[in-house]
Amino acid sequence: MLEPDFHVYAAIKGLRVVRNFTDRQLSADDLEAILDAGRWTGSAKNRQNWAIVVVQDRTQLDRLAECGDFTTPVRNAPTTLVPVRLPEAYEWDMGRLAQNMMLAAAARGVGSCPVTFHREQDAKAVLGVPADHGARYGITLGYPDFEAEREARSRSSMSGRKSLEALVMRDRFEG
Ligand SMILES: Cc1cc2nc3c(=O)[nH]c(=O)nc-3n(C[C@H](O)[C@H](O)[C@H](O)COP(=O)(O)O)c2cc1C
């Protein structure tokens, strides 16, 4: 069991995507810590029906970037993780895996951004993923380029969240 920890709560609430990175590759320690956080993610019936492809080869990263419509973060980042959905994996579990790795990354000073491979079949072909597995999303990782990030955020309209009032319903769905 975990002791109550204000920092964990602050990290969960404060996590924001990072799309601008320095060229510096992740240290081996940071990468392993992030992957190990993923490894410890709970899954339905503890099936762990997943694998993670670590992509750091620039040619492979550029190929992957071609597989989605908003993949600039893949081009900007030195590393992209591709969580592979094994047969019978639940989407719920895949989301937990991704979020745990993003939070672990933040805890190590590593920025991250989920990306969608809209042409999933192409992404699977790039990575050699079998037909009955899934590879719909990636997570870009790198050390944040804070100045570029601040500049991009000042131009972006995509931020904030719905209010609790708009989100939460009591006892029955309303709407
Ligand atoms: C399933 C999923 C797919 C996403 N795909 C992309 C993507 O293809 N490209 C991108 O730049 N951001 C992508 N994002 C990041 C979202 O745009 C981001 O989570 C959202 O704007 C909130 O950002 P914030 O937490 O920094 O406020 C994706 C996020 C999720 C959860």
Residues whose N, C-alpha, C, O or C-beta is under 5 A from the ligand:
A	BS01	LIG	L15 R16 V17 F70 T71 P114 V115 T116 M158 S159 G160
